[in-house]
Amino acid sequence: MGHESSKDLPDTDTTTNSEGGSTRFSRMKQKLHFHNKDHHPHPHLRRIFRRLSVSRRNGSSSSSSSSSTSALKLVSPEDFAGIALLTLISADMQFKDRWLACVSLGEQTFRTHISHQTHKPVWNSEKKLLLEKNGPHLARISVFETNRVSKNKLVGYCEIDLLEFLAQDSDSDFEAFELFDPASAGKVVGRISLSCSVEDPIETEKNFARRILGIVDYNEDGQLSFSEFSDLIKAFGNQVADNKKEELFKVADKNGDGVVSMDELAELLAIQQENEPLINCCPVCGEALEVSDKLNTLVHLSLCFDEGTGNQVMTGGFLTDKQASYGWMLKLSEWAHFSSYDVGLNSGSSASHILVFDRKKKRLVEELIDKKIVLSMRAIYQSRIGLGLMDKGAKEILQSISEKQGREMNTIESARDIPKFVKFFKDQINLAEIKYPLEHFKTFNEFFIRELKPGARPVASVEHDDVAICAADCRLMAFKSVEDSLRFWIKGRKFSIQGLLGNEIYSSAYADGTVVIFRLAPQDYHRFHSPVSGTIDKFVKIPGCLYTVNPIAVNSKYCNVFTENKREVSIISTAHFGKVAFVAIGATMVGSITFSKKAGDHVKKGDELGYFSFGGSTVICVFEKDVIKIDEDLLANSARSLETLVTVGMSLGVATRNKQKLACQTR
């Protein structure tokens, strides 16, 4: 599980311990009626929302609303793992301060209130989270000290697989987890106590009935009069139900006492939603509901109300823990639009924060970039004036600076920058997987092009050459066609595949082919690997500039990063994917692209092809039209203009044609 309790966890399929005791997961399965293959799931659980766009309703961050408006997706009962009630109870830290904690899961982040000045903060803050077996279930808990005006400091964090936590052999839902220092691998800085349990669907119905009853129970007698019932029906947004409210009241009033009790209302909601749904829109957020989804409607409403058990409900509406931890000054800057958080294609002030989706951990993370660098990139690449300066000689200056910086990174003195670099990127560089200790590297560039330990990057479907893999540790964008790449990501007006590959390499087979962009950031492992198995036909060097490959430049309509930057193109002939164009593109501070293979060499997918020297850089793979089916999650994120954080060896896509058919077409 990574950074959490040191206690080993059983396999999630385990439902009982050796002595017959129950696990949290087995108790959950019993509640959900999934423990017996011959027993049909609860009728309300035919389908369930995959992602509930509730964060905008509970939070205070206006900028995050767009991330919450994605279409509701459904998941089968087999993938449904329940609604977890996660409670951050307290922590034991090493010094006194005012503390807040955040929990991040998928594309949502929630935060507690700020504690009093203490080394043992108590929050008792809770949040309901929808869990799926194949969806996000690795929660990151972050604890911040808050004695700062603009920027709170991350002190400790842990990562908890909620499904594994629920599967532990334990009679208690409570546990304490170690908090780790983000700047020092393995260093423990405190402990956090939390509980996690799964709500029974039947209890969901009852709880919702209690909550919705409380809204219109004006005299607080625990029952609804006809006038109160009328107000409730109007809030449901169902005109038919509003016209039939007298008839409905009689239906709900089972015992004929002239008032509707909580139990009577619960029965009405359950039965009526099965036959003729009452609730067309959520009374809390106003969102239209899929009334045919039965309990899904109640799940949505329950999460929208989310009053919990009386503890303080965490504040939502955030995308990352960094955003959730901001002090009042940076919150003011968001309100004034000097900076903002958002998923997707950003420009101007919105480019201040670059968010990517971590494929492994299934959550949003924020890319670390020095603020001064962000401001300078925005000034240069997102304005006519900035690019005008480039045309008047700044390109040559940038080239000179990059070459000079590259030479400095090869000096013995540059090794002093390695610890500072590692500290700045904290938990984004895993020292445990580097082949050699930091003391081994005599220059910064030696560290920058570091090798990893054998097995650190397993190759997906290693025996199947019809499965392509990710070529680098990077932020990935994938598009079925060049047209899609221009619509969702590349905004340079003159970008074309012919311009990217050059006349010597380009052929019409690539004209509307599949485009995959692998963007490496400075903190990444900078060796690139072959995404496919095949033979290298040729290499062609194309001179050019050294623009940054940061999205701030790529998303600018004023420059054409990929077709103007220095690059080297190779062609890999394969049995399953035809001829794959592999383009290594230099960037600011990258004066050197080094290939470790030569023309005529045979490569297996996952084999190292070469490396970039100091800086950020990019690889682009162009596949011929209709030869590869890219993995759906990569396409879905790219269609939202959201980069996916991947590592070498992860699955990229599968071949769509057999060997014989492809061979005939390439003759």
C-alpha positions in Angstrom: 0.0 0.0 0.0 3.0 2.3 0.2 2.9 5.1 2.8 0.6 4.0 5.6 0.6 1.6 8.5 3.5 -0.8 8.6 1.0 -3.6 9.3 0.7 -6.1 6.3 -2.7 -6.3 4.8 -4.5 -9.4 3.5 -5.8 -9.8 0.0 -9.0 -7.9 -0.6 -10.7 -11.1 -1.7 -10.4 -12.5 1.8 -13.7 -12.3 3.7 -12.9 -14.1 6.9 -9.9 -14.8 9.0 -8.6 -18.2 9.9 -10.6 -18.2 13.2 -13.8 -17.4 11.5 -13.8 -13.7 12.4 -15.1 -11.1 10.0 -13.3 -8.4 8.1 -14.6 -4.9 7.4 -14.9 -6.0 3.7 -16.9 -9.1 4.5 -19.2 -7.2 6.7 -19.6 -4.7 3.9 -20.4 -7.5 1.4 -22.9 -9.0 3.7 -24.7 -5.6 3.9 -24.7 -5.3 0.2 -25.9 -8.9 -0.4 -22.8 -9.7 -2.6 -21.6 -12.6 -0.4 -23.8 -15.3 -2.2 -23.4 -15.9 -5.9 -27.0 -17.1 -6.2 -28.4 -14.2 -4.3 -29.4 -11.3 -6.5 -28.0 -7.9 -5.5 -30.3 -5.4 -3.8 -32.8 -4.3 -6.5 -31.7 -0.7 -6.1 -28.1 -1.5 -6.9 -28.5 -2.4 -10.6 -26.4 0.6 -11.4 -24.6 3.2 -9.5 -23.0 6.5 -10.3 -19.3 6.2 -11.2 -18.5 9.7 -10.4 -20.9 12.1 -8.5 -20.3 15.7 -9.3 -20.9 16.9 -5.7 -17.7 18.7 -5.0 -19.0 22.0 -6.3 -22.0 21.9 -4.0 -20.1 21.5 -0.8 -17.0 23.6 -1.4 -16.1 27.2 -1.5 -13.8 27.2 -4.5 -15.5 28.6 -7.4 -12.8 27.7 -9.8 -13.3 23.9 -9.4 -16.9 23.8 -10.6 -15.9 22.9 -14.2 -14.2 19.8 -12.9 -17.4 18.6 -11.3 -19.6 18.9 -14.4 -18.4 15.7 -16.1 -21.1 13.4 -17.3 -22.4 10.9 -14.8 -21.0 7.4 -15.6 -22.4 4.2 -14.4 -20.8 1.1 -13.1 -22.1 -2.5 -12.7 -22.9 -4.0 -9.3 -19.8 -6.2 -9.6 -17.6 -3.0 -9.5 -19.5 -1.3 -6.8 -17.7 -1.4 -3.5 -20.0 0.7 -1.3 -20.2 4.2 0.1 -17.4 4.7 2.6 -17.7 7.0 5.6 -14.2 8.2 6.2 -13.6 10.1 9.4 -10.3 11.9 10.2 -10.4 11.8 14.0 -7.1 13.3 15.3 -3.3 13.3 15.0 -0.2 13.3 17.1 2.4 15.6 15.8 5.9 16.5 16.9 5.3 20.2 17.7 2.5 22.6 18.4 0.8 24.5 15.7 -2.7 25.0 14.1 -3.3 22.0 11.8 -5.6 21.1 9.0 -5.9 17.8 7.2 -6.9 17.0 3.6 -8.1 13.8 2.0 -7.7 13.3 -1.8 -9.4 10.6 -3.8 -9.7 10.6 -7.6 -10.5 14.1 -8.7 -11.8 15.3 -5.4 -10.1 16.7 -2.4 -11.7 17.6 1.0 -10.3 19.4 4.0 -11.0 19.6 7.7 -11.4 22.7 9.8 -8.3 24.2 11.4 -7.5 22.9 14.8 -6.4 24.9 17.9 -2.8 25.5 18.7 -1.7 22.0 19.8 0.5 19.1 18.9 -2.5 16.8 19.2 -5.1 18.2 16.9 -8.7 16.8 17.0 -10.9 17.2 13.9 -13.6 14.5 14.0 -14.3 15.5 10.4 -16.0 13.1 8.0 -16.8 12.6 4.4 -18.8 10.0 2.4 -16.9 8.6 -0.6 -18.1 6.4 -3.4 -15.8 3.4 -3.8 -15.3 1.1 -6.8 -13.2 -1.9 -7.1 -11.7 -0.7 -10.4 -12.0 3.0 -9.6 -10.1 5.3 -7.3 -9.6 3.8 -3.8 -6.1 5.0 -2.8 -6.7 8.0 -0.6 -3.9 10.4 0.2 -4.1 12.0 3.7 -2.1 15.3 4.0 -1.5 17.3 7.2 -0.6 20.9 7.0 0.6 23.5 9.6 -1.3 26.7 9.0 0.6 29.5 10.8 1.2 31.2 7.5 -0.6 34.0 5.7 -0.4 32.7 2.1 1.1 29.3 2.0 0.5 26.5 4.5 3.3 23.9 4.8 2.8 20.2 4.1 4.3 18.4 7.2 3.2 14.8 6.7 1.2 12.5 4.6 0.1 8.9 4.2 -1.6 6.9 1.5 -4.3 4.4 2.4 -6.0 1.9 0.1 -9.5 2.1 1.4 -10.5 -1.3 0.0 -7.6 -2.9 1.7 -8.4 -1.1 4.9 -11.9 -2.4 4.8 -10.5 -5.9 4.1 -8.4 -6.1 7.3 -9.1 -8.7 9.9 -10.4 -6.4 12.6 -13.4 -5.9 14.8 -12.7 -2.2 14.8 -13.1 0.4 12.1 -10.5 2.6 13.8 -6.7 2.7 13.1 -3.7 4.9 13.5 -1.4 5.5 10.5 2.2 6.9 10.4 2.6 10.3 8.7 5.7 10.6 6.5 7.9 13.6 5.8 7.5 14.5 2.1 11.0 15.9 2.0 12.7 12.9 3.6 11.9 9.4 2.5 10.9 7.1 5.3 11.0 9.7 8.1 8.0 9.6 10.4 6.7 13.0 11.6 3.5 11.9 13.4 0.5 9.7 13.4 -3.1 10.2 12.3 -6.1 8.3 13.6 -9.1 7.6 11.3 -12.0 5.4 10.9 -13.7 4.0 7.7 -16.9 2.1 7.4 -19.4 1.2 4.7 -23.0 2.4 4.8 -25.8 -0.1 4.4 -27.9 0.8 1.4 -31.1 0.4 3.5 -29.6 2.8 6.0 -29.0 5.2 3.2 -32.7 5.2 2.5 -33.6 5.8 6.1 -30.9 8.4 6.6 -32.0 10.4 3.6 -35.6 10.2 4.8 -34.6 11.6 8.1 -32.6 14.4 6.5 -35.2 15.4 4.0 -37.9 15.3 6.6 -36.0 17.7 8.8 -35.9 20.3 6.0 -39.7 20.8 5.9 -40.5 19.7 9.4 -41.1 23.3 10.5 -42.6 22.5 13.9 -40.0 19.9 14.6 -42.4 17.2 15.7 -40.9 14.4 13.6 -43.9 14.3 11.3 -45.2 16.1 8.2 -48.5 17.9 7.9 -50.1 18.2 4.5 -48.7 21.8 4.0 -45.2 20.6 4.9 -45.6 17.6 2.6 -46.7 19.9 -0.2 -43.5 22.0 0.2 -41.5 18.8 0.1 -43.1 17.6 -3.1 -42.5 21.0 -4.8 -38.8 20.7 -3.9 -38.6 17.4 -5.8 -39.2 19.3 -9.0 -41.8 16.8 -10.3 -44.8 18.6 -11.8 -46.9 15.4 -12.0 -46.2 14.7 -8.4 -47.1 18.3 -7.4 -50.4 18.0 -9.2 -51.1 14.7 -7.4 -49.9 15.8 -4.0 -53.2 15.1 -2.2 -53.4 11.6 -3.6 -49.7 11.1 -2.7 -50.3 12.3 0.8 -53.0 9.7 1.2 -50.7 7.0 -0.2 -48.0 8.0 2.3 -50.3 8.3 5.2 -50.5 4.5 5.8 -52.2 4.6 9.2 -54.6 7.5 8.3 -53.6 9.7 11.2 -53.4 12.8 9.0 -49.7 13.2 9.2 -46.7 11.4 7.5 -44.1 9.9 9.8 -40.5 9.3 8.9 -41.1 5.6 8.4 -44.1 6.3 6.2 -42.1 8.7 4.1 -39.2 6.2 3.7 -41.6 3.6 2.4 -43.2 6.1 0.0 -39.8 7.0 -1.4 -38.8 3.4 -1.8 -41.9 2.2 -3.4 -42.8 5.3 -5.5 -39.2 5.5 -6.9 -39.6 1.9 -8.2 -43.0 2.6 -9.9 -43.3 6.3 -10.7 -40.4 8.3 -9.4 -41.1 11.4 -7.3 -37.7 13.0 -7.5 -36.7 14.5 -10.8 -34.0 16.9 -9.6 -31.9 17.1 -6.5 -33.4 19.7 -4.0 -29.9 20.6 -2.9 -28.0 21.2 -6.1 -30.8 21.3 -8.6 -29.2 18.7 -10.8 -31.5 16.5 -13.0 -31.5 12.9 -11.8 -31.7 9.7 -13.7 -35.0 8.6 -12.1 -34.7 5.1 -13.5 -31.6 4.4 -11.5 -33.6 3.8 -8.3 -31.2 3.9 -5.3 -28.7 5.8 -7.3 -30.9 8.8 -6.9 -31.0 8.3 -3.2 -27.2 7.8 -3.2 -26.8 11.1 -5.0 -29.2 12.8 -2.6 -27.6 11.3 0.4 -24.1 12.5 -0.6 -25.5 15.9 -1.5 -27.0 16.3 2.0 -24.1 14.5 3.7 -24.9 15.5 7.2 -23.1 12.5 8.6 -23.4 11.4 12.2 -23.1 14.8 13.8 -19.4 15.3 13.3 -18.2 18.2 11.1 -18.4 17.4 7.4 -15.2 18.1 5.5 -15.3 21.0 3.0 -15.1 20.0 -0.6 -14.8 21.7 -4.0 -11.0 21.3 -4.3 -8.9 19.5 -6.9 -5.7 19.0 -5.0 -4.5 19.1 -1.3 -2.3 22.1 -2.2 -5.3 24.1 -3.4 -7.3 23.0 -0.3 -4.5 24.1 2.1 -4.2 27.7 0.7 -4.2 30.6 3.1 -6.5 33.6 2.7 -4.1 35.5 0.4 -4.0 32.9 -2.3 -7.7 32.2 -1.9 -8.1 35.9 -2.6 -5.9 35.6 -5.7 -8.2 32.8 -7.0 -11.2 34.9 -6.3 -9.7 37.9 -8.2 -8.7 35.5 -11.1 -4.9 36.2 -10.7 -4.5 32.5 -10.6 -7.0 29.6 -10.8 -7.3 25.8 -10.6 -9.0 23.9 -13.3 -8.8 20.7 -15.3 -8.2 20.9 -19.0 -6.8 23.3 -21.6 -5.6 26.4 -19.8 -4.2 29.7 -20.8 -3.5 33.1 -19.2 -4.0 33.0 -15.4 -5.4 29.5 -15.6 -2.0 28.2 -16.6 -0.6 29.0 -13.1 -1.4 25.5 -12.0 -0.8 22.4 -14.1 -3.0 19.5 -13.0 -2.4 15.9 -14.2 -4.1 12.6 -13.5 -2.0 10.0 -11.8 -2.8 6.7 -13.6 -1.5 4.5 -10.9 -3.0 6.2 -7.9 -6.1 7.4 -9.8 -6.1 10.9 -8.5 -5.3 14.5 -9.6 -1.8 15.8 -8.7 -0.3 19.2 -9.2 2.9 19.6 -11.1 5.6 21.5 -9.2 7.0 24.5 -11.1 8.7 27.5 -9.6 6.3 30.5 -9.7 8.9 32.8 -11.3 9.3 30.3 -14.2 5.6 30.1 -14.7 5.3 33.9 -14.9 8.1 34.1 -17.4 6.7 31.3 -19.6 3.3 33.0 -19.6 4.9 36.3 -20.6 6.9 34.8 -23.4 4.6 32.1 -24.9 1.1 33.3 -24.3 1.5 36.8 -25.8 2.3 38.3 -29.2 4.8 40.6 -27.6 6.7 37.6 -26.1 6.9 35.7 -29.3 7.8 38.9 -31.1 10.9 39.1 -28.9 11.7 35.5 -29.9 11.7 36.6 -33.6 14.0 39.5 -32.8 16.9 37.4 -31.5 15.6 35.9 -28.2 15.6 32.5 -29.8 19.4 32.6 -30.1 19.8 33.9 -26.6 17.6 31.0 -25.3 19.7 28.5 -27.4 22.9 30.0 -25.9 21.6 29.9 -22.3 20.5 26.2 -22.8 23.9 25.2 -24.1 25.7 27.1 -21.3 23.4 25.5 -18.6 24.1 22.1 -20.2 27.8 22.6 -19.8 27.5 23.7 -16.2 25.4 20.6 -15.4 28.4 18.5 -16.5 30.8 20.1 -14.0 31.8 18.6 -10.7 30.4 21.6 -8.8 26.9 20.9 -10.2 26.7 17.8 -8.0 26.0 20.2 -5.1 22.6 20.9 -6.6 21.4 17.3 -6.4 20.2 17.3 -2.8 18.3 20.6 -3.3 16.7 19.3 -6.5 15.6 16.1 -4.7 14.2 18.2 -1.8 12.2 20.5 -4.0 10.5 17.6 -5.7 10.0 15.8 -2.4 7.9 12.7 -2.9 7.9 12.9 -6.7 11.4 11.3 -6.9 11.5 7.8 -5.5 15.1 7.3 -4.3 14.5 3.7 -3.5 14.2 2.7 -7.2 17.4 4.6 -8.4 20.1 2.1 -9.4 22.9 4.0 -7.5 22.9 6.1 -4.3 23.1 9.9 -4.7 26.8 9.9 -3.7 27.5 7.9 -6.8 26.7 10.8 -9.2 29.7 13.1 -9.8 27.8 15.7 -11.8 24.1 16.9 -11.9 23.7 15.5 -15.4 24.8 12.1 -14.3 22.0 12.2 -11.8 19.6 13.6 -14.3 20.1 10.7 -16.7 20.1 8.2 -13.8 19.3 4.5 -14.4 16.7 2.6 -12.4 17.1 -0.7 -10.7 16.1 -3.8 -12.7 12.4 -4.5 -12.4 11.5 -0.9 -11.3 9.5 -0.5 -14.5 7.7 -3.8 -15.4 6.5 -4.1 -19.0 2.8 -4.7 -19.6 2.0 -7.9 -21.5 5.7 -8.5 -22.0 5.2 -11.6 -24.2 2.6 -10.0 -26.5 4.1 -7.7 -29.1 0.6 -6.6 -30.2 0.4 -4.6 -27.0 2.2 -1.2 -27.1 3.6 0.4 -23.9 4.3 3.9 -22.6 7.8 5.0 -23.7 8.7 7.3 -20.8 7.9 8.4 -17.2 5.9 11.3 -18.3 2.6 13.2 -18.6 0.9 11.6 -21.6 -1.7 12.8 -24.1 -3.1 10.4 -26.8 -5.3 11.2 -29.7 -6.9 8.9 -32.3 -6.1 11.5 -35.0 -4.1 14.6 -35.7 -7.4 16.5 -35.8 -8.2 15.5 -32.3 -4.8 16.6 -31.1 -5.3 20.0 -32.6 -8.8 20.3 -31.1 -7.9 19.2 -27.5 -4.2 20.1 -27.0 -1.8 21.5 -29.6 -2.8 25.1 -30.4 0.1 26.1 -32.6 -1.4 27.3 -35.9 1.2 25.7 -38.1 1.4 22.2 -36.5 1.3 19.3 -38.9 2.6 15.7 -39.0 4.6 16.5 -42.1 6.2 19.5 -40.3 6.9 17.3 -37.2 8.5 14.4 -39.1 10.1 16.3 -41.9 10.0 15.5 -45.6 12.5 12.7 -45.5 10.4 10.6 -43.0 6.9 11.7 -43.7 4.5 9.5 -45.8 0.8 9.7 -46.4 0.2 6.8 -44.0 0.8 9.1 -41.1 -1.5 11.9 -42.4 -4.4 11.1 -40.1 -2.6 8.7 -37.8 -2.7 8.3 -34.0 -0.6 10.8 -32.0 0.8 10.1 -28.6 2.7 12.8 -26.7 5.0 11.9 -23.8 6.0 15.0 -21.9 8.9 14.6 -19.4 9.3 17.1 -16.6 12.7 17.9 -14.9 12.0 15.5 -11.9 11.3 12.5 -14.2 13.4 9.6 -15.1 14.8 10.9 -18.4 15.6 7.7 -20.3 13.1 6.8 -23.0 12.2 3.3 -24.1 10.8 1.6 -27.2 7.0 1.4 -27.1 6.9 -1.5 -29.6 9.0 -4.4 -30.7 10.6 -4.1 -34.1 13.7 -3.0 -36.2 15.0 0.5 -36.3 15.1 1.6 -40.0 16.7 5.0 -39.7 17.5 8.2 -37.7 17.0 11.7 -39.0 18.2 14.8 -37.1 16.2 18.0 -37.6 17.7 21.2 -36.3 15.6 23.8 -34.5 14.9 26.0 -31.5 14.7 25.0 -27.8 11.3 26.3 -26.7 9.9 24.8 -23.5 7.6 21.8 -24.0 5.5 22.9 -21.0 1.7 23.0 -21.7 1.9 26.8 -21.3 3.8 26.9 -24.6 2.2 23.9 -26.3 -1.3 25.4 -25.6 -0.2 28.7 -27.0 -1.6 29.8 -30.4 1.4 32.0 -31.0 4.2 29.4 -31.3 4.7 25.9 -32.8 6.8 24.1 -30.3 6.9 20.6 -31.8 7.6 21.6 -35.4 10.2 24.3 -34.5 12.2 22.6 -31.8 15.3 20.6 -32.3 14.4 16.9 -32.7 15.5 13.5 -33.9 13.2 11.2 -35.7 13.5 7.4 -35.9 11.3 4.8 -37.7 10.6 1.4 -36.1 9.3 -1.3 -38.4 7.0 -3.7 -36.5 5.0 -6.8 -37.3 1.8 -5.5 -35.6 1.8 -1.7 -35.9 3.5 -1.0 -39.2 6.1 1.7 -39.2 6.1 3.7 -36.0 7.6 7.2 -36.0 9.4 7.9 -32.7 10.3 11.6 -32.3 12.6 12.8 -29.5 12.2 16.5 -29.1 14.7 18.8 -27.3 13.5 21.6 -25.0 14.7 24.5 -23.0 17.9 23.5 -21.1 18.1 20.3 -23.1 21.1 20.6 -25.4 21.5 16.9 -26.0 19.4 14.0 -27.3 21.3 10.8 -27.1 20.2 7.5 -28.7 21.7 4.3 -27.5 20.6 2.3 -30.5 21.6 2.5 -34.2 19.9 1.9 -37.5 19.4 -1.9 -38.1 19.1 -2.7 -34.4 16.2 -4.9 -33.3 14.4 -3.7 -30.1 11.9 -5.4 -27.8 9.3 -3.1 -26.3 10.6 -1.7 -23.1 14.2 -1.7 -24.3 16.0 1.6 -23.7 16.4 3.8 -26.8 18.2 6.7 -25.3 18.1 9.7 -22.9 17.7 13.5 -22.7 20.2 15.6 -20.8 19.2 18.3 -18.3 15.8 19.9 -18.7 12.3 19.0 -19.6 11.7 17.2 -22.9 9.1 15.3 -25.0 8.7 12.2 -27.1 6.0 12.0 -29.7 5.0 8.7 -31.3 3.0 8.8 -34.6 1.3 5.6 -35.6 -0.2 5.0 -39.0 -3.9 5.3 -39.3 -6.1 2.7 -37.7 -3.2 0.4 -36.5 -3.6 0.9 -32.8 -6.5 1.1 -30.3 -5.3 3.4 -27.5 -6.4 2.5 -23.9 -9.8 4.1 -23.1 -8.7 5.9 -20.0 -5.8 7.7 -21.8 -8.2 8.8 -24.6 -10.9 9.9 -22.1 -8.4 12.1 -20.1 -6.9 13.5 -23.3 -10.4 14.5 -24.6 -10.7 16.6 -21.4 -7.3 18.1 -22.2 -6.0 16.4 -19.1 -2.5 14.8 -19.1 -2.1 11.4 -17.6 0.9 10.7 -15.4 2.3 7.3 -16.5 5.5 5.3 -16.1 7.6 3.3 -18.6 6.1 0.0 -19.4 2.4 0.8 -18.6 -0.1 -0.3 -21.3 -0.6 2.2 -24.1 -2.9 0.3 -26.5 -3.3 -2.8 -28.7 -2.9 -3.5 -32.4 -6.0 -3.5 -34.4 -4.8 -5.5 -37.4 -3.2 -9.0 -37.7 0.3 -9.5 -39.1 -0.7 -10.9 -42.5 -3.1 -8.0 -43.3 -0.6 -5.4 -42.2 2.2 -7.0 -44.2 0.1 -6.9 -47.4 -0.7 -3.2 -46.9 2.9 -2.2 -46.3 4.4 -3.9 -49.4 
